[in-house]
Amino acid sequence: MIEPFIITFWIEINNILHEKRLTNVHTECEPIVEKLFELYEDKPEKLIAVKCDTFLSYKQKQQWRYNGTTIEHQQDVE
């Protein structure tokens, strides 16, 4: 089974870090990461980091971001 990825990346513009997300879902991570690094290689913006998340890991991170906890953390606390 092919697992889809949500790709998030961070670029620095004028010393300010911006989080961006690709609008399409991809089935491979490495080729997209390489393309992103090539795309930003000659631009004034600096590509700082790229993260490929599965749907499950992305959902858990969003829950933590909005609620301050993850499902695993809630289970550990109880």
C-alpha positions as CSV (number, residue, x, y, z in Angstrom):
1,M,0.0,0.0,0.0
2,I,1.3,3.4,-0.9
3,E,1.2,5.9,2.0
4,P,0.5,9.5,1.1
5,F,2.6,12.3,2.6
6,I,1.8,15.9,3.6
7,I,4.9,18.0,3.0
8,T,5.6,21.0,5.1
9,F,8.6,23.3,4.7
10,W,10.1,26.4,6.3
11,I,11.7,29.2,4.4
12,E,13.4,32.3,5.8
13,I,12.6,35.7,4.2
14,N,14.2,38.8,5.6
15,N,15.2,36.9,8.8
16,I,11.6,35.8,9.4
17,L,10.7,32.1,9.3
18,H,7.6,31.1,7.4
19,E,5.9,27.8,7.4
20,K,4.5,26.6,4.1
21,R,2.6,23.4,3.1
22,L,2.4,21.9,-0.4
23,T,-1.2,21.9,-1.6
24,N,-1.0,18.4,-3.2
25,V,-0.6,15.2,-1.3
26,H,2.5,13.1,-2.5
27,T,3.3,9.4,-2.4
28,E,7.0,9.9,-2.3
29,C,9.0,12.2,0.0
30,E,12.6,12.3,-1.2
31,P,12.0,13.4,-4.8
32,I,9.9,16.3,-3.6
33,V,12.4,17.4,-1.0
34,E,15.1,17.4,-3.6
35,K,13.0,19.5,-6.0
36,L,12.3,22.0,-3.2
37,F,16.0,22.3,-2.4
38,E,16.7,22.8,-6.1
39,L,13.9,25.4,-6.4
40,Y,15.2,27.5,-3.5
41,E,18.9,27.1,-4.4
42,D,19.2,30.3,-6.4
43,K,16.5,32.4,-4.7
44,P,17.0,35.0,-2.0
45,E,14.7,33.0,0.3
46,K,16.5,30.2,2.2
47,L,14.9,26.8,2.5
48,I,15.5,25.9,6.2
49,A,13.7,22.6,6.7
50,V,11.3,20.1,5.0
51,K,9.1,17.6,6.8
52,C,7.1,14.7,5.3
53,D,4.2,13.6,7.5
54,T,1.8,10.7,7.1
55,F,-1.9,11.7,7.5
56,L,-1.9,10.1,11.0
57,S,1.2,12.0,12.2
58,Y,0.0,15.2,10.7
59,K,-3.3,14.9,12.4
60,Q,-1.7,14.2,15.7
61,K,0.6,17.2,15.4
62,Q,-2.4,19.4,14.5
63,Q,-4.3,18.2,17.6
64,W,-1.3,19.1,19.7
65,R,-0.9,22.5,18.1
66,Y,-4.5,23.4,18.7
67,N,-5.2,21.6,22.0
68,G,-1.8,21.6,23.6
69,T,-1.8,17.8,23.9
70,T,-1.7,14.7,21.7
71,I,-3.7,11.5,21.9
72,E,-0.7,9.7,23.2
73,H,0.0,12.3,25.8
74,Q,-3.6,12.2,27.1
75,Q,-3.3,8.4,27.4
76,D,0.0,8.7,29.3
77,V,-1.5,11.2,31.7
78,E,-4.6,9.3,32.6
